[in-house]
């Protein structure tokens, strides 16, 4: 883990612990509510792991808060500015790509994705009612939604239901970048798919 990732893991762990203790929950209660192991909750709270996006979503849902609340500092102001380079890197690809959560509310997430040649991010179905919008800014990507595949180039956009299995990949020879917005209306209701997101 590099220093930035380690610092983020520690900050997420502190927030998870604070939220769990505010509810007077034990580690076991949070683990059961989130559908993850007790060991995973302990590791997350101690900042000892870089959990998957799916694990973070399960924990945030169990706590009744949006994913952005786990990765951003609490704000007293009604306006939150995220400067370039300040987003939370929550996914790193084997070829060097990154998924960065740059902004969010309790039910909406805004992501900046870079996929290097050969990178692929696979996501299981999200909670019922989840919608995703993406627009390619540079390069070409292929998006698989259920049994349908679409190849998108710079300027192309795609809207789809995120409550089915889907993936984003770059099987091409040049890097690609896209913005992704995720609307997940059931945060904190316990209705998230058992599989969660990976």
Buried (B, 14 or more C-beta within 10 A) or exposed (E): EEEEBEEBBBBBBEBBBEBBEEEEBEBEBBBBBBBBEBEBBBBBBBBBBBBBBBBBBBBBBBBBBBBBBBBBEEEEEEEEEBEEEEBBBBBBBEEEBBBBBBBBEBBBBBBBBBBBBBBBBEBBBBBBBBBBBBBBBBBBBBBBBEEEEEEBEBEBEBEBBBBBBBBBBBEBEEBBBBBBBBBBBBBBEEEBBEBBBB
